[in-house]
C-alpha cells in the first residue's frame, strides 16, 4: 500500500507544543546511552521543522512485508504483504485469501530447524523509499488514535474515507485495539519515545535495538539466499516492534514468552549480503489455528518452533 506525501495540518497549540518538544534523538541517548540507534529507526526520526504557518510536511510511505521465502528446491513463491488482510505478525488472525491464493505451500514463515549454515531460501528484500516518519510524542499524543475517532483522523490528514489509505489506517487501529493472545503484552507506539518506554519497561534499560540490514541501495531481486551463520541474540525474551500502515510512524510492539531472536547472515546469488533479524516462537499453542504460519508450513499450533525474518523497518529489542 502506498500513502502519498501529505500535509499534516495541526492546530496552533500543537505547533507550540512541538516547538518545545524534546528531540527524539536526545531522548534516546538520555534513556539508552549505551545502545546505538539502529538504521531502521534513524530513518524514521522526524527532521522536518515546524513553520510559522502551523503545518509540517510528513512523509508517509509504502509499508508491507518485504520478504518472501520458500524452502530450497521450490520454484514458486507467494508475496505476503501485510497491506493485504491482517498482519502476519498478529497471531490472533487467520490468513486472508490474498495471502494464500498464489501458492499456499511457499510463504513468509519457516522452521527453526532450517536456521543453520548452508540452508537456502528464496528471499526478497524490498526498500521502502517513502517512509512514514515519527511525530514528536507531544504531537502524536494530541492527535486521536482510536477507531471511534476515524472521521476526525481522516480529516486531520486530508484522507478520503473511501480510499485504500483510509482502510489501512482503520485496520491498523483495529489491530492495535484488539486483545492480544494469552501471554502476549502488546502496545501500539505512536512515537519513538513511547516505543522506547514500552520496551524498557518490559526488558529493563540494559537493552539494544536491532533491525535487518541489507547492503543494497535498491530492492533486491527475488533470488536464492544462503545462510552463512546464525547467532542467538538473547535469552528467551524480546520485544518485537512491527511497522504498521499509517499516516505517520506507528509500531505494533509486543512481548511474548518463549521467543528466541537471532541475527542471521545471508548471501544472495548475486552477491548481496544481509544481516536479517529473525524471531522464532517456541510456543505457538495460543495462535489462531488458521494463522498463515500453520497453513504454509503444514504444522499444528504448539508442535514446533516457527520463525520469520523481519523487514528492514521493523525492530527487535533484546537485553544484554
N, C-alpha and C positions, 0 to 999 in steps of 0.2 A: 504494500500500500504506500502511496506517496502523498504527503502533505505538501502543499505549495508554501512558498515563503509568505508569511503573514505579518501584518502589523498588529501588535497587541496593544489595543487602546486601553489605557488604565486611567483611573481617577487621579485627581491631583494628589490626594492623600497617599496613594501608592507610590507616586513619584517621590514624595517627601520621605517616605519610609525607605525606599530603595537608596536614596542619596546618603542615608546614614547606615546602610546595611554593612555587615562585616563581609569582606571579600571571602568567597568560599575557599580560595586557596589559603588564605590566612587562617581560616577556621580549621582546615585540615591540618596544617602544621602545628596549630596550638593543641589539638587533641591527639594527633598521631605524629609526633616529631621524628620518630624513628622509622616511619613507614612511607616510602616514596609513593606518590600518586601515580597509578598506572595510566598508560596512554589512553585507554578507553574512557577514563574519567576526565583527564586533561582536555580532551577534545570536546567535552560537553559543558565545560565551565563557561558561564555567561561572561562574555567580554564586551558586549555591546553597551555603550554608555547611554544613560538616560539623558534625554534632551529637555529643553525647556518647554517643548510643546506637549509634554506629558505622555509621550509614547516611545516605544522602543521596538526595533525590529528583532523578531525572534525567528531563527531558522528552525523549521520543523520538517523532518525528512522521512525518508523511506525506511521502515523497520520490517524485519522479518527474520526468520531463522536463516542464517547464511551458510548452513552446512547441509549437505546431502551425503548420506553414507550408504554403503552396501557391503555385503560380505564378498570376499575375494572370489573371483571367477564369475560373478554375475555381470551381465551386460546391460542391465537396465537399472534405472533408479527413479525415485519419486521426489518431487520437490515438496518439502514440508515447511510451509510458511505459516507462521502463527498469525499473519494478517488475514488468513482464511480459516474460519472456525476458531475454536478455542485454542489457547496457547498449549503446546505440548508440555510446557513446564508447570501447568496447573493440573494436578493429579486427580482432581475430582471429576474430570470430564472424559467422555468417550471421544474417540477420534471422529472427526467430521468426514463426510463423504469426499470432500475436496482433498483431504489428506490421504485418502486411501484409493481413490478411483484409478490412478495411473498404474500402480503396481503395489499391491498390498504386501509383497514379500521383501521389499527393499525400503528402508526408511532411516530415520534420524537416530534411533537408538541401537545399541549393540551390547553384547555381554561382557562382563568384566574378564572372563576367561580369554577374550580376544585382545586384551590390553597388555601385549608383550612385544618385544623386539621381533621384527620380521613380519608382523601381521600387515596385510594390505587391505586398504579400504578405498572405495571411490568417494572422494570428498570434494566439496566446492565451497570456497570461502569468497563471499561477496562483500565488496567495500560499500559502505553507506556514505555517499557523497554529500547528502543533505541531512545533517544531524539535528535533532531537536535538542536544544541546549537547556541547561539548568536555569531556572529563575532563582533569584535570591530568596532565601527562606521566608523573609518577611513578606515578600510579594506573593510567593506561592501560597502562603497561608491566608492571604487576603482574598484569594480567588476561590470560589466554591469548587469543591471536589466531591460531588455527590450526584447520584443518578436522579435524585429529586430536584436538582438544580440544572438539569441539562439545557433547557431553553436559555437560561442566563449564561451558562458556559459557552454555548454556541454563539450567542450574541457578543460575548466578551472577545472571542477570537474570530468573529466575522465568518463563521462556518454555517453553511446551509444544512438544515436539519435532515434533508433527504440525500445528503452526499455520502460518499464512501468514508470520507474522513470522520463525519459525524457518527457513523456506525462503528468505526474503530474505537472512537473515544467512548461511546456508550458501552461497548464490550469490555474495554479496559476498566471502566468504573464498576461494571457488574462483577468482574472477576476480583477486583480489589475488595468489594463489599461482601462477597460470598464467604462463608465459613470455610476454613481450610480442612484438610483431612486430620484425623486423630493423630496427635503428636506433633503437628506442624504449628510453628509460631510464625505468622505471616504479617506483613506490613507493606503498604504501598508508599514509598518515599517520593515526595513531590519536590524535594530539593536535595542537594548534595549534603547539606548539614544534617537533615533528618535521616538520610541513609547512613551517615557516619554514626549518629546517635543510636540508631536501632542496632547496628552491627556490633558496636562496642558494648551496648547494654546486654547483649546475648553472649559475647565471647570475651569481654574484657578489653582493655586498651592495648594489650600486647598482641596486636593483630596486624596483618598485612593484607592488602587488597591486590589481587592479580587478575589479569584478563588475557584472553587469547591474542597472540600477535603473529602476523604473517608478514614475511619480508617481501611484500609486493605492493606496488603503488596502486595497481588496478585489481579488479576482481580476478581471481584465478579461474582457469577453465576447469570443468568437471574432469577429473583425472584420478589415476591411481596414486594414493599416498601410502608410503611405507612407514611404519612405526620404528623409529630408531632407538627409543628409550622411553620409559615411563617412571616418574618419580612421585612417590606419595608425598603429599604436602602437609598433612596434619593428622591428628587423632580423628576418631570417627565423629567429628562435628565441624560444621561450617555454616556460614550464612551465604546463600547464593542470591544474587540480585539480577533479575532479568529485565532488560529494557522493554518497555511497552509502547504500543502505538498511541501517541497522544500529541497534543499541540506543543508541549514542552517536555523536557526530560522527566519521565516517571519510571520508577523501578519497582517491580514486584519482588520484594525480598522475603525470604523465608528460611527459618532454621528448622531442620528436620533431624530426627535421630537416625542413627545408623547410616551415616553419609561418609563416603571417602572421596577426597579430592586428589587429583593427580595433575602434574604438568607433563604433557606428552609431546615429545619431539617427533615431528613428521617431515618427510621429504617427498615432494611430488615428482612425478615422472618427468616434468620439465625443469626440475632442479629447485623449485620453490620450497623454501623451508618455513615451518611454522612451529610455534610452541603453543599447543592447544590446551587450554584448561579443560579438564574432564571431571565430571561429577558422576560417582557411582552410588546408587542407592541399594543398600544391602537388605532393606526390609520394605517391600512394596505391597505388603499384605492389605494395607488400607486404601490402596489406589482403586480407582474405578476399574472393574474387571474388563471393560471395553476400551481402556486407555490405549492410545496409539502404540505404546511400547509392547504391550501384550499381543496385540493383533499382528504386528510385523515380526516379532521375534518368536511367536508361537509358544509362549510360555505362560504360566499361570501366576497370579498375584502371590508374592511371598516365596516363590520357588527358587529363584536365582537372582544374584545382583544384576541390576540393569544400569547401564552407563550411557552418557551422552556428552558430546563435545559442546562447548559454549561458543556462540558467535563472538566476534571481536568486541562488541559493545555491551557485553554482559560482564559481571564482576563476581568473583568469589572472595569471600573474607575468611581467613583461616588464622588460628592462633599461632604464635611462635614462641 
